[in-house]
Amino acid sequence: MSDPGLKGETKFFFEPKTIDILLAMMMTLGSEISALSEKLDTVIDLLEAGGADVEGFTPSPAQQARRDAARKVLIETLLAPFQHEADALARQKE
């Protein structure tokens, strides 16, 4: 798994440091939710102004595949702090 959001040495502020990792995940998720909520609100307003049935939409297989890929990237981003820590522990054991 890639390490998209972490650069350099991670600084920890809480004990145990897993709390920092969970906080990083929550902040990443909160940021994603905020950005997506704003975009979604705009899109819904635009579609409903044109008479679109937003709730009745069913994605095509290609659209669903794109959504699945985006979900995978989000999950990898959220889990990056844990993966980073697991990789560091594995390097220590070598």
DRENDO-1510 file (C-alpha; in Angstrom, 1 decimal, always signed):
<recs>
REC; n; res; u; v; w
REC; 1; MET; +0.0; +0.0; +0.0 .
REC; 2; SER; +1.3; +3.5; -0.8 .
REC; 3; ASP; +1.9; +6.1; +1.8 .
REC; 4; PRO; +0.1; +9.1; +0.2 .
REC; 5; GLY; -0.2; +11.5; +3.2 .
REC; 6; LEU; +2.9; +10.8; +5.2 .
REC; 7; LYS; +6.2; +12.6; +4.7 .
REC; 8; GLY; +9.2; +12.4; +6.9 .
REC; 9; GLU; +9.2; +11.2; +10.5 .
REC; 10; THR; +5.8; +11.0; +12.2 .
REC; 11; LYS; +5.5; +13.1; +15.4 .
REC; 12; PHE; +3.3; +11.6; +18.1 .
REC; 13; PHE; +1.5; +13.7; +20.7 .
REC; 14; PHE; -0.6; +11.2; +22.7 .
REC; 15; GLU; +0.2; +7.9; +24.5 .
REC; 16; PRO; -0.4; +5.4; +23.2 .
REC; 17; LYS; +0.6; +6.6; +19.8 .
REC; 18; THR; -2.3; +4.6; +18.2 .
REC; 19; ILE; -4.5; +7.5; +19.4 .
REC; 20; ASP; -2.5; +9.8; +17.1 .
REC; 21; ILE; -3.0; +7.3; +14.2 .
REC; 22; LEU; -6.8; +7.2; +14.8 .
REC; 23; LEU; -6.9; +11.0; +15.0 .
REC; 24; ALA; -5.0; +11.3; +11.7 .
REC; 25; MET; -7.6; +8.9; +10.2 .
REC; 26; MET; -10.5; +10.9; +11.6 .
REC; 27; MET; -9.1; +14.2; +10.3 .
REC; 28; THR; -8.5; +12.7; +6.8 .
REC; 29; LEU; -12.0; +11.3; +6.8 .
REC; 30; GLY; -13.5; +14.6; +8.1 .
REC; 31; SER; -11.7; +16.6; +5.4 .
REC; 32; GLU; -12.9; +14.2; +2.7 .
REC; 33; ILE; -16.5; +14.3; +4.0 .
REC; 34; SER; -16.5; +18.1; +4.1 .
REC; 35; ALA; -15.2; +18.5; +0.5 .
REC; 36; LEU; -17.6; +15.9; -0.8 .
REC; 37; SER; -20.6; +17.3; +1.0 .
REC; 38; GLU; -20.0; +20.7; -0.6 .
REC; 39; LYS; -19.6; +19.2; -4.1 .
REC; 40; LEU; -22.6; +16.9; -3.6 .
REC; 41; ASP; -24.8; +19.8; -2.5 .
REC; 42; THR; -23.9; +21.8; -5.6 .
REC; 43; VAL; -24.5; +18.9; -7.9 .
REC; 44; ILE; -27.9; +18.1; -6.4 .
REC; 45; ASP; -29.0; +21.7; -6.6 .
REC; 46; LEU; -28.0; +21.9; -10.3 .
REC; 47; LEU; -29.6; +18.6; -11.2 .
REC; 48; GLU; -32.9; +19.3; -9.3 .
REC; 49; ALA; -33.1; +22.7; -11.0 .
REC; 50; GLY; -33.1; +20.9; -14.3 .
REC; 51; GLY; -35.7; +18.4; -13.2 .
REC; 52; ALA; -33.4; +15.4; -12.7 .
REC; 53; ASP; -34.4; +12.4; -10.4 .
REC; 54; VAL; -31.4; +12.3; -8.2 .
REC; 55; GLU; -32.7; +9.6; -5.9 .
REC; 56; GLY; -33.8; +7.3; -8.8 .
REC; 57; PHE; -30.3; +7.2; -10.4 .
REC; 58; THR; -28.6; +3.8; -10.9 .
REC; 59; PRO; -24.9; +3.8; -11.9 .
REC; 60; SER; -23.8; +2.0; -15.0 .
REC; 61; PRO; -21.2; -0.8; -14.6 .
REC; 62; ALA; -18.4; +1.6; -15.6 .
REC; 63; GLN; -19.6; +4.3; -13.2 .
REC; 64; GLN; -19.8; +1.7; -10.4 .
REC; 65; ALA; -16.2; +0.5; -11.2 .
REC; 66; ARG; -15.0; +4.1; -11.0 .
REC; 67; ARG; -16.8; +4.5; -7.6 .
REC; 68; ASP; -15.3; +1.3; -6.3 .
REC; 69; ALA; -11.8; +2.4; -7.3 .
REC; 70; ALA; -12.3; +5.8; -5.6 .
REC; 71; ARG; -13.5; +4.0; -2.5 .
REC; 72; LYS; -10.4; +1.8; -2.5 .
REC; 73; VAL; -8.1; +4.9; -2.7 .
REC; 74; LEU; -10.0; +6.5; +0.2 .
REC; 75; ILE; -9.7; +3.4; +2.3 .
REC; 76; GLU; -5.9; +3.2; +1.6 .
REC; 77; THR; -5.6; +6.9; +2.5 .
REC; 78; LEU; -7.4; +6.4; +5.8 .
REC; 79; LEU; -5.4; +3.3; +6.7 .
REC; 80; ALA; -2.0; +4.8; +5.6 .
REC; 81; PRO; -1.1; +5.8; +9.2 .
REC; 82; PHE; -1.6; +2.3; +10.4 .
REC; 83; GLN; +0.2; +0.8; +7.4 .
REC; 84; HIS; +3.1; +3.3; +8.0 .
REC; 85; GLU; +3.3; +2.1; +11.6 .
REC; 86; ALA; +3.1; -1.6; +10.6 .
REC; 87; ASP; +5.9; -1.1; +8.1 .
REC; 88; ALA; +8.1; +0.6; +10.7 .
REC; 89; LEU; +7.5; -2.2; +13.1 .
REC; 90; ALA; +8.4; -4.8; +10.4 .
REC; 91; ARG; +11.6; -2.9; +9.6 .
REC; 92; GLN; +12.6; -2.9; +13.3 .
REC; 93; LYS; +12.2; -6.7; +13.5 .
REC; 94; GLU; +14.5; -7.3; +10.5 .
</recs>
